[in-house]
Amino acid sequence: MKLTTMLRGAFAAAAAFSLAACGINSVPTKEEAAKARWADVESAYQRRADLIPNLVSTVRGAAASEGKILEDVMNARSRATAIQLSADDLDDPTKFQAFEQAQGELGSTLSRLMMVTENYPQLRSQEGFLALQDQLEGTENRIDNARTKYNAAVQDYNTTIRTFPDSIGANIIHGAEPMQGFKAKPGADVAPEVNFDAPK
């Protein structure tokens, strides 16, 4: 009787170990970790989208002649916030690329706006503008940091679903697909040109 109970206990322990080693728990745990990092990316993007109307209003007062750039910023913000990418879409390269492109366009128009504001000394000395500019720069750093952490979580998840023995549970039980990570935009390896000449 005792031997049978011991054998059953040993068999149960071995079965539990083999299930744990096949990605039953590790795959969903790492998938949820990557989705949580994605939520951090979305939060950083939302913070940027929320700041933009205040920044544009502040700039509009001092730089009325730069209406085209301000309009471009607001249009880019509208496109970026219109494209939604849920955590369930992180394995869809097409949706991921569309989202990344819209966010990249917004970042590019914000850079143009910041360059234009350098021509307005009264704007640069305005406390409200400086505070918004600092917040926006801080937000861009948060976005970069959140994307870096998301990429690390995606790498961990993608490695887990492709390596033995977790790949067994990933493919048979979970039907896991690799998630998409952020990639550098074309031309990102080229340093921007800095020109300190006074505008003519």
C-alpha positions as CSV (number, residue, x, y, z in Angstrom):
1,M,0.0,0.0,0.0
2,K,2.7,2.4,1.0
3,L,4.7,1.5,-2.1
4,T,1.7,2.1,-4.4
5,T,1.1,5.5,-2.7
6,M,4.8,6.4,-3.1
7,L,4.8,5.4,-6.8
8,R,1.6,7.4,-7.4
9,G,3.2,10.4,-5.7
10,A,6.4,10.0,-7.7
11,F,4.4,9.6,-10.9
12,A,2.3,12.8,-10.1
13,A,5.5,14.7,-9.4
14,A,7.1,13.5,-12.6
15,A,4.0,14.4,-14.6
16,A,3.8,17.9,-13.0
17,F,7.5,18.4,-13.8
18,S,7.1,17.3,-17.4
19,L,4.1,19.6,-17.9
20,A,5.9,22.5,-16.3
21,A,8.9,21.9,-18.6
22,C,6.7,21.9,-21.8
23,G,5.7,25.5,-21.7
24,I,2.3,25.0,-20.0
25,N,3.0,27.8,-17.6
26,S,6.1,29.6,-19.0
27,V,4.6,30.5,-22.4
28,P,1.5,32.3,-21.1
29,T,3.6,33.9,-18.3
30,K,6.1,35.4,-20.8
31,E,3.3,36.4,-23.2
32,E,1.6,38.3,-20.5
33,A,4.9,39.9,-19.5
34,A,5.3,41.1,-23.1
35,K,1.7,42.4,-23.2
36,A,2.3,44.3,-20.0
37,R,5.4,45.9,-21.6
38,W,3.2,46.8,-24.6
39,A,0.8,48.5,-22.2
40,D,3.7,50.7,-21.0
41,V,4.5,51.6,-24.7
42,E,0.8,52.6,-25.2
43,S,0.8,54.6,-22.1
44,A,3.9,56.6,-23.2
45,Y,2.4,57.2,-26.6
46,Q,-0.9,58.4,-25.0
47,R,1.0,60.8,-22.8
48,R,2.6,62.3,-25.9
49,A,-0.7,62.5,-27.7
50,D,-2.2,64.3,-24.6
51,L,0.6,66.8,-24.5
52,I,0.5,67.8,-28.1
53,P,-2.6,70.0,-28.1
54,N,-1.2,72.1,-25.2
55,L,2.1,72.4,-27.0
56,V,0.5,73.4,-30.3
57,S,-1.7,76.0,-28.5
58,T,1.3,77.5,-26.8
59,V,3.3,77.7,-30.1
60,R,0.4,79.0,-32.1
61,G,0.3,82.2,-30.1
62,A,3.9,83.1,-30.7
63,A,4.4,81.5,-34.1
64,A,1.2,82.2,-36.0
65,S,3.0,82.2,-39.4
66,E,4.0,78.5,-38.9
67,G,0.4,77.3,-39.2
68,K,1.3,74.6,-41.8
69,I,3.7,72.8,-39.4
70,L,1.2,73.1,-36.5
71,E,-1.5,71.6,-38.8
72,D,0.8,68.8,-39.8
73,V,1.5,68.0,-36.1
74,M,-2.2,67.9,-35.3
75,N,-3.0,65.7,-38.4
76,A,-0.1,63.4,-37.5
77,R,-1.5,63.1,-34.0
78,S,-4.9,62.4,-35.3
79,R,-3.6,59.6,-37.5
80,A,-1.4,58.2,-34.7
81,T,-4.3,58.0,-32.2
82,A,-6.7,56.6,-34.9
83,I,-4.6,53.5,-35.4
84,Q,-5.1,51.1,-32.5
85,L,-3.0,48.1,-31.9
86,S,-4.2,45.8,-29.1
87,A,-2.1,43.3,-27.3
88,D,-3.8,40.6,-29.3
89,D,-2.5,42.1,-32.5
90,L,1.2,42.0,-31.6
91,D,1.8,39.0,-33.8
92,D,0.4,40.7,-36.9
93,P,3.2,42.3,-38.8
94,T,0.9,44.4,-41.0
95,K,-1.0,46.0,-38.2
96,F,2.2,46.5,-36.2
97,Q,4.0,48.2,-39.1
98,A,1.0,50.5,-39.7
99,F,1.0,51.5,-36.0
100,E,4.7,52.0,-35.9
101,Q,4.6,54.1,-39.1
102,A,1.9,56.4,-37.7
103,Q,3.8,57.0,-34.5
104,G,7.0,57.6,-36.5
105,E,5.3,60.3,-38.6
106,L,4.1,62.0,-35.4
107,G,7.6,61.9,-33.9
108,S,9.0,63.4,-37.2
109,T,6.5,66.3,-37.3
110,L,7.2,67.0,-33.6
111,S,10.9,67.3,-34.4
112,R,10.1,69.7,-37.2
113,L,8.0,71.8,-34.8
114,M,10.8,71.9,-32.2
115,M,13.3,73.1,-34.9
116,V,10.9,75.8,-36.0
117,T,10.4,77.1,-32.4
118,E,14.2,77.8,-32.2
119,N,13.5,80.9,-34.4
120,Y,11.2,82.4,-31.8
121,P,13.2,83.8,-28.8
122,Q,10.0,85.0,-27.1
123,L,8.6,81.5,-27.2
124,R,11.8,79.9,-26.0
125,S,11.8,82.1,-22.9
126,Q,8.2,81.4,-22.1
127,E,8.0,79.2,-19.0
128,G,4.9,77.3,-20.2
129,F,6.6,76.4,-23.5
130,L,9.8,75.4,-21.7
131,A,7.8,73.2,-19.3
132,L,5.9,71.5,-22.2
133,Q,9.1,71.1,-24.2
134,D,10.7,69.4,-21.2
135,Q,7.7,67.1,-20.7
136,L,7.7,66.2,-24.4
137,E,11.4,65.4,-24.4
138,G,10.9,63.4,-21.2
139,T,8.0,61.6,-22.9
140,E,10.1,60.7,-26.0
141,N,12.6,59.2,-23.5
142,R,9.8,57.2,-21.8
143,I,8.7,56.0,-25.2
144,D,12.2,54.8,-26.1
145,N,12.6,53.2,-22.7
146,A,9.2,51.4,-22.9
147,R,9.9,50.2,-26.4
148,T,13.3,48.8,-25.3
149,K,11.7,46.9,-22.5
150,Y,8.9,45.7,-24.8
151,N,11.5,44.4,-27.3
152,A,13.3,42.5,-24.5
153,A,10.1,40.9,-23.3
154,V,9.2,40.0,-27.0
155,Q,12.7,38.5,-27.4
156,D,12.2,36.4,-24.2
157,Y,8.7,35.3,-25.3
158,N,9.8,34.5,-28.9
159,T,12.8,32.6,-27.7
160,T,10.7,30.6,-25.3
161,I,8.1,29.5,-27.9
162,R,10.9,28.4,-30.3
163,T,13.1,26.4,-27.9
164,F,12.7,22.9,-26.6
165,P,10.9,21.8,-24.4
166,D,8.7,25.0,-24.1
167,S,8.0,24.9,-27.9
168,I,6.0,21.7,-27.3
169,G,3.4,23.5,-25.1
170,A,3.7,26.7,-27.2
171,N,2.7,24.9,-30.4
172,I,0.4,22.1,-29.3
173,I,-1.5,23.7,-26.4
174,H,-1.2,27.5,-26.9
175,G,-0.9,27.8,-30.7
176,A,1.7,30.6,-30.0
177,E,2.8,33.0,-32.7
178,P,5.9,35.2,-32.5
179,M,5.3,38.8,-31.5
180,Q,6.5,41.8,-33.4
181,G,9.2,44.0,-32.0
182,F,10.1,47.6,-32.8
183,K,12.8,48.1,-35.4
184,A,14.8,51.2,-36.2
185,K,13.3,53.4,-39.0
186,P,15.3,53.4,-42.3
187,G,18.0,56.0,-42.0
188,A,18.1,56.0,-38.2
189,D,21.7,55.0,-38.4
190,V,22.6,58.3,-40.0
191,A,23.3,61.1,-37.4
192,P,21.2,64.2,-38.0
193,E,23.0,67.3,-39.2
194,V,23.3,70.1,-36.7
195,N,23.5,73.6,-37.9
196,F,24.2,76.5,-35.5
197,D,24.1,79.2,-38.2
198,A,21.6,82.0,-37.5
199,P,18.5,81.7,-39.7
200,K,18.5,84.2,-42.6
